[in-house]
Amino acid sequence: MSGDTITGIVLGIGAPNRTADGRAVQCGIVLGDDHGLCRIYADYGPLMRRVSLWDRLSCSAHVHAGDNRAESWKLDSVEVISKVQSSSEKRAILDSCVLNCGDEDPIDFMNRERRSVGLVRQSVTGIGYAMEVREFEESPDWVMTQRETPQRPYIRWRSAAGKSHVQQLCAHEAYEWLRNNPSNTSQLWSNTRIEDIDWTKWLLLGNTKDKRNVWVVVHVHRLKKTIEQHTLASCSISDGRPSGWPYFPLEDLRARRVASTGQQLLFTT
């Protein structure tokens, strides 16, 4: 099977989802050296369980006909090389990935541009949370996916353009907390520092495969505020990045996908 090699840093991992045919599938968001912000996914199992937040990895992936989003790749193999440890480097990486959409609301911008991944830095105010308690399905196997969890967490946030959003929090860490601490689900929000004004938050956003205008929060990054000056000079992503990175033109991303298959593909938006 032909494919592509993706090297980069893991910025988010979603909780497993159940497909229509009953499989549990998990996706992650990677800041790729040559791919920019992209999505990797696989059936829930050894491949994705090998990957964790802030890992630097090298993986082999291919285009799958079931997902034609330009940023999406299905995993074939993965190797973890190292891990980003420094808070200052994490901050520099996150700030370098913030979506530049001018005065436009970032969700409106990404919908218009047919993007499927983005990072938004959240201001001091205008962020909160909610928890839906719902009927849920029994898991048919050993995996508890999002729809098989009694609670569904949401993030409420307001963009710099003044538009309010309420989006499901799909972070793997959030659903693991709900699964392991059913009698203390409210602690989830303290863990994410969601209302702590001493912490900066970045929302890693992705849309859904079947409803492209529906967005979820893949991960809430949070770092304690500091007066330390940070630059990309000492950061592992600082050198040799083309203009526009990590938000490449979709035409470039689609061309890479076509090249990786060795054949012509039909893309729809």
C-alpha positions as CSV (number, residue, x, y, z in Angstrom):
1,M,0.0,0.0,0.0
2,S,1.4,3.4,-0.9
3,G,1.3,6.2,1.6
4,D,3.2,9.1,3.2
5,T,5.5,9.6,6.1
6,I,4.4,12.1,8.7
7,T,6.7,13.4,11.3
8,G,5.6,15.8,14.0
9,I,4.3,16.5,17.4
10,V,1.0,15.2,18.9
11,L,-1.2,18.1,20.0
12,G,-4.4,16.3,20.8
13,I,-6.0,12.9,21.1
14,G,-9.7,12.4,20.9
15,A,-11.7,9.8,22.9
16,P,-12.6,6.7,20.8
17,N,-15.8,6.9,18.7
18,R,-18.0,4.1,17.5
19,T,-18.5,3.7,13.7
20,A,-21.7,2.6,12.0
21,D,-20.3,-0.9,11.6
22,G,-19.5,-1.1,15.3
23,R,-15.7,-0.5,15.3
24,A,-14.0,1.8,17.9
25,V,-11.9,4.4,16.1
26,Q,-9.6,7.0,17.6
27,C,-8.0,10.1,16.1
28,G,-5.2,12.4,17.0
29,I,-4.1,15.9,15.8
30,V,-0.4,16.2,14.8
31,L,1.6,19.3,14.1
32,G,3.4,17.8,11.1
33,D,6.8,19.1,9.9
34,D,5.8,18.8,6.3
35,H,2.0,18.4,6.7
36,G,1.1,21.2,9.0
37,L,-1.8,20.6,11.3
38,C,-3.2,17.2,10.3
39,R,-5.4,14.4,11.6
40,I,-4.2,10.8,12.0
41,Y,-6.6,8.0,12.9
42,A,-6.9,4.2,13.3
43,D,-9.0,1.5,14.9
44,Y,-8.7,1.7,18.6
45,G,-5.8,-0.6,19.4
46,P,-2.0,-0.8,19.6
47,L,-1.3,2.0,17.1
48,M,-3.2,4.8,18.8
49,R,-2.5,3.5,22.3
50,R,1.2,3.9,21.6
51,V,0.7,7.7,21.1
52,S,0.3,10.3,23.8
53,L,0.2,14.1,24.0
54,W,3.4,16.0,23.1
55,D,5.1,12.9,21.6
56,R,7.3,13.6,18.7
57,L,6.6,10.8,16.3
58,S,7.2,9.4,12.8
59,C,4.4,7.5,11.2
60,S,3.4,5.9,8.0
61,A,-0.2,6.8,6.8
62,H,-2.4,6.6,3.7
63,V,-5.4,8.2,2.2
64,H,-8.7,6.5,3.0
65,A,-11.6,6.8,0.7
66,G,-14.0,7.1,3.7
67,D,-12.5,10.5,4.8
68,N,-11.7,13.1,2.1
69,R,-10.8,15.9,4.4
70,A,-7.5,17.3,3.2
71,E,-5.9,17.0,6.6
72,S,-6.9,13.4,7.3
73,W,-4.6,10.3,7.2
74,K,-5.2,6.7,8.3
75,L,-2.3,5.2,10.3
76,D,-0.3,2.2,9.1
77,S,2.6,2.4,11.6
78,V,3.9,4.7,14.2
79,E,7.2,5.2,16.1
80,V,7.6,7.6,19.1
81,I,10.9,9.4,18.9
82,S,11.0,11.8,21.9
83,K,8.7,14.1,23.9
84,V,8.4,17.8,24.3
85,Q,8.9,18.5,28.0
86,S,9.6,22.2,28.4
87,S,6.6,24.5,29.2
88,S,8.3,27.3,27.3
89,E,8.7,25.2,24.2
90,K,5.1,24.0,24.5
91,R,3.9,27.7,24.7
92,A,6.0,28.7,21.7
93,I,4.6,25.8,19.7
94,L,1.0,26.5,20.6
95,D,1.3,30.2,19.9
96,S,2.9,29.5,16.5
97,C,-0.2,27.4,15.6
98,V,-2.9,29.9,16.5
99,L,-5.2,30.5,13.5
100,N,-4.8,33.9,12.0
101,C,-8.3,34.8,10.8
102,G,-8.2,38.6,11.3
103,D,-11.5,40.0,12.6
104,E,-13.5,37.0,11.5
105,D,-14.8,34.4,13.8
106,P,-12.5,31.4,13.6
107,I,-15.3,28.8,13.1
108,D,-16.8,30.9,10.3
109,F,-13.4,31.3,8.8
110,M,-12.6,27.6,8.8
111,N,-16.0,26.7,7.4
112,R,-15.6,29.2,4.6
113,E,-12.0,27.9,3.9
114,R,-13.1,24.3,4.1
115,R,-10.6,23.6,6.9
116,S,-11.0,20.8,9.4
117,V,-8.4,21.5,12.1
118,G,-7.5,24.7,13.9
119,L,-6.1,26.2,17.1
120,V,-7.6,29.2,18.9
121,R,-6.0,31.0,21.9
122,Q,-8.7,31.9,24.4
123,S,-8.9,35.2,26.1
124,V,-9.2,35.7,29.9
125,T,-13.0,36.0,29.7
126,G,-15.6,34.2,27.7
127,I,-14.9,30.6,28.5
128,G,-16.9,28.1,30.5
129,Y,-18.3,24.6,30.5
130,A,-21.4,22.4,30.7
131,M,-22.1,18.7,31.3
132,E,-25.0,16.8,29.8
133,V,-26.2,13.7,31.6
134,R,-27.9,11.5,29.0
135,E,-29.1,8.1,28.1
136,F,-26.2,6.1,26.8
137,E,-25.6,2.8,24.9
138,E,-24.0,-0.3,26.3
139,S,-20.5,-1.0,24.9
140,P,-20.5,-4.1,22.7
141,D,-16.9,-4.8,23.6
142,W,-14.2,-3.8,26.1
143,V,-13.9,-0.2,24.8
144,M,-16.0,2.6,26.2
145,T,-16.5,5.1,23.4
146,Q,-17.9,8.6,23.6
147,R,-21.5,7.5,23.0
148,E,-21.2,4.8,25.7
149,T,-20.4,7.4,28.4
150,P,-23.3,8.7,30.7
151,Q,-21.9,12.3,30.6
152,R,-21.1,14.5,27.6
153,P,-18.8,17.5,28.4
154,Y,-19.1,20.8,26.6
155,I,-16.8,23.9,26.3
156,R,-18.5,27.3,26.0
157,W,-16.3,30.0,24.5
158,R,-16.4,33.3,22.8
159,S,-14.2,34.3,20.0
160,A,-12.4,37.7,19.7
161,A,-15.0,38.5,17.0
162,G,-17.7,38.3,19.7
163,K,-19.4,35.1,18.6
164,S,-20.3,32.5,21.2
165,H,-19.8,28.7,20.7
166,V,-20.8,25.6,22.6
167,Q,-18.9,22.5,21.5
168,Q,-18.4,19.0,22.8
169,L,-15.1,18.3,24.5
170,C,-13.8,15.1,23.0
171,A,-10.4,14.9,24.6
172,H,-9.3,11.4,25.5
173,E,-8.1,12.7,28.9
174,A,-11.6,14.0,29.6
175,Y,-13.4,10.8,28.9
176,E,-10.9,8.8,30.8
177,W,-11.5,11.0,33.8
178,L,-15.3,10.5,33.5
179,R,-14.8,6.7,33.1
180,N,-12.5,6.4,36.1
181,N,-14.2,8.9,38.4
182,P,-17.9,8.5,37.9
183,S,-18.6,10.0,41.4
184,N,-16.4,13.0,40.9
185,T,-17.1,14.2,37.3
186,S,-17.0,17.9,38.3
187,Q,-13.3,17.7,39.0
188,L,-12.8,17.5,35.3
189,W,-13.2,21.3,35.0
190,S,-10.7,22.0,37.7
191,N,-8.2,19.7,36.0
192,T,-8.5,21.6,32.7
193,R,-8.2,25.0,34.6
194,I,-11.0,26.1,32.4
195,E,-12.0,29.1,34.6
196,D,-8.6,29.8,36.1
197,I,-7.6,33.3,34.9
198,D,-3.9,32.6,35.9
199,W,-3.7,30.0,33.1
200,T,-3.7,30.6,29.4
201,K,-5.9,28.3,27.3
202,W,-5.7,27.2,23.7
203,L,-8.6,25.2,22.1
204,L,-7.6,22.6,19.6
205,L,-10.6,22.3,17.2
206,G,-11.6,19.7,14.7
207,N,-14.7,19.2,12.6
208,T,-16.6,15.9,12.2
209,K,-16.3,13.7,9.1
210,D,-20.1,13.5,8.3
211,K,-21.1,17.0,9.4
212,R,-18.3,19.3,8.3
213,N,-19.8,22.4,10.0
214,V,-20.0,20.7,13.4
215,W,-16.9,21.3,15.4
216,V,-15.6,19.7,18.6
217,V,-12.8,20.6,21.1
218,V,-10.2,17.9,20.7
219,H,-8.1,19.2,23.5
220,V,-7.8,22.1,25.9
221,H,-4.2,23.1,26.3
222,R,-3.4,25.1,29.4
223,L,-0.2,26.6,30.7
224,K,0.3,28.8,33.7
225,K,0.9,32.4,32.7
226,T,4.4,33.7,32.9
227,I,6.3,36.9,32.2
228,E,9.1,34.8,30.6
229,Q,9.8,35.8,27.1
230,H,9.8,32.9,24.6
231,T,10.7,32.7,21.0
232,L,10.9,29.9,18.4
233,A,14.6,30.3,18.3
234,S,15.2,27.3,20.6
235,C,12.1,25.5,19.5
236,S,12.2,22.2,17.5
237,I,9.8,23.6,14.9
238,S,11.7,26.8,14.2
239,D,13.7,26.0,11.1
240,G,12.8,25.7,7.4
241,R,9.1,26.1,7.6
242,P,7.4,27.3,4.5
243,S,5.2,30.3,4.4
244,G,1.7,29.7,5.8
245,W,2.8,26.7,8.0
246,P,1.0,25.1,9.7
247,Y,-2.1,26.1,7.6
248,F,-1.1,25.1,4.1
249,P,-3.3,25.9,1.1
250,L,-5.8,23.1,0.7
251,E,-4.6,22.7,-2.9
252,D,-1.2,21.8,-1.6
253,L,-2.5,19.3,0.9
254,R,-4.8,17.6,-1.7
255,A,-1.9,17.4,-4.1
256,R,0.2,15.6,-1.5
257,R,-2.7,13.1,-0.9
258,V,-3.0,12.5,-4.7
259,A,0.8,12.0,-4.9
260,S,0.8,9.5,-2.0
261,T,-1.8,7.3,-3.7
262,G,-0.1,7.3,-7.1
263,Q,-3.4,7.8,-8.7
264,Q,-6.0,10.5,-9.3
265,L,-8.6,11.0,-6.5
266,L,-11.9,12.9,-6.6
267,F,-12.1,15.4,-3.8
268,T,-15.4,17.0,-2.7
269,T,-16.0,19.8,-0.3
